[in-house]
Amino acid sequence: MSITSFDQNNSFLSFNSGSPRLWITATSQPSERTLLNWKEEGFDARFLPYDPATSPEYVRTLKHLHEDLKLGEHYAIISYGDAASVVLKTAMKPLAKCCAIIAFYPPLLPGAKTKYPGSHQLQVHVAGLSQSSPRPDMCEWKLYQYKQCATGFADPSSKAYSEVEANLSWSRALACVRKGFQKNVDLEPIVQDMWNAKYEDDVPERASMSVVANMTQNSPHVSILPTLEGGIGRKKLEEFYREFFVPSLVEDFKIRLVSRTMGINRVVDEMVISFTHSDEVDWILPGLQPTDKFVEIPMVSIVTVRGGKLVSEHMYWDQASVLVQVGLLDPRMVPKSFKNKGLKRLPVAGAEAAKQLIEPRQERYNKLLQEHGLMDGLDGLNGN
């Protein structure tokens, strides 16, 4: 059985010795992007080819993958397709020093009640459009279904590739492998460096370069969803932060972190920002001349990290709340056709939403329900 460790001589990648070993096994070589993803996370990724014609030899190789490991070292397996079915069958008996197994769209699934050795962290990912499977809650092993996808959804080189589900399955697989190796990564310093570069440095040229320095080389993107601001790629993002984002941080701009949730490769920040609209704020109110209105917004930022670098940031807030506060939207201005149907007020909130996030009070809840008579007779919820 031929085993390949990729290096620069065959146009793939070289890996640092001493990194946790991870075998990727399939009937064809994994894409360079797949290898790069695992390499950036600090794993020694190696390819183990599977040929159905030599299945017995392949199984023997699986059973001996541990032999050159040192005391205390372990390995993990990422398997695809037919190779995944063979790996799952072989792993029903313990594979020495194997700490994690990920199986993508194996055509033959184990029985729902099959129990695997406790030494193996195990996940199975199936494509709902091209294979049938038991319900995840029926299985003794971890099963994830991607109902809108076909086989190949996690392979960037496949016609069936689906980026959303590929990223979701990647996060799950990374969590499983890290748990197997007992490898924990603290993402907070990475995100805090980006935060400091964005919000603390008021020199646009320097701040924009600092933000981009924390990003991956492979097409990072920032999506500010309410106004569709941002960009893809380091060059476009450096320009965006230099020309629009940093100059929009007006003198009294403040940001208060309410909560920070750390995931496997994502950090979710819940915050409140406030500012006086004394100058143009291009990423929140593009094109609107200063109104001198004070604005408070609950905001969420979701940062994705790979190999210590930012891959993406998605930012969300309630733009209707902003428009109410600057006077562009009057909640009492209900279109006649809706007013005739009983709508008394647009279902939007203003600055009170930010206040409620920081200091919840019962008297602020359910005012729209009360105004429309929807809480009549329900004294318990409206504070009476």
C-alpha positions, 0 to 999 in steps of 0.5 A: 500500500502506497502512502503519500506525505505531501511536500513542495516537490509535488506541488502540494504542501510540506508540514512541520514534524512533531505536529499531530498526524492526520490521515486523509483517505479517499480514492483520489487525492484531496484538493490542495485547499483541503490540505491547506486548511488542515495544515493551517490548523497545525496538523501533519496531513498525509494522504492514504489512497484507497483502491477497492481492488486492494481492499485487504491490503488497505485494511492491513495498512489501517491497522498499522498506522500507529506503528511509527508513532512515539509514546503518547502520540496519536493520529486521526483519520478523515475519510471520504466515500468508499474509503469511509465505509471501509474505515468505519467497518474496520474501526468497529474494533479499536485502532491503536492510537487512533483518537478521531475518525471523520467519515464523509458520505460513506455509501455503506453506513454502520447499523444505527445501534453499532457501538464504537470504541470510546477511544475514538471520537467519531463523526459521520457526515451524509448528503441527504440528496444522494444517500439515505440514512437513519435519523441522527437521534436513532444512532449510537454514533454521531451522524450529521445530515445535510439534506439539501446537498449531494455527495461531494458537498465538502470537496472544493473540487466537486461539482456538488460542492456547497460552501455553506455546508462545507464550512459547517461540516468543517467546523464540526470535523475540526471540533471532533479532531481537536477533542480527539487530540485534546488540542485546545486553541484560544481564539480570543487574542486573535479576535482582540487584535482585530478589534483593537486595529479596527476600533482603537487606531484612528489613523486610517492608513495604519489601522487598515493595514493592521486589520488586513495583517490579521487576515488569511491570504486566501480571499478573506471577506467581511460582510456588513449585512444591513448595508451590504458594505465590506469586501472580498480579498485583502486588497479590497478590504484594506481599501474599505477600512482605510477609505470608509470604516475607520474615517467613520469612527466619529469622535464620541464613537463608543463600543461596549462588549456585552458578551463573547462566545467562543466556538471551535473556529468562530467568536461571536461578539454581542455589543452595543455601539453608540455615537453622535451622527456628527459626521458621515458614518459610511458603513452604517448610514452611507450617503446620509448627511450628518443629523446630529442625532445620538444613536445606540445600536445592539450589534452582533459580530461573528468572526471566523478564524483559520490557522490564527488568521481571520477568514471572515466577519459577518456583522448584523444589527437592526437597521430599522432601529437606526433609521428611527433614531436619525429621523428617517423612519417614523413608527407612526407613519403607517401606510394607509392600506395597513392602517385600515387593517388595524396596524397602529404603529410600525413594528420597530424599536429605537434606542430602547432596544440597546438599553434593554440589552444592557439592562433588561426591564419588564416595563420595556417589554411587549409595548407593541403587543399592548398598543394593539390590544393583543395582551388584553386580559393577560396581566402577567406579561405586561407588568400589571 
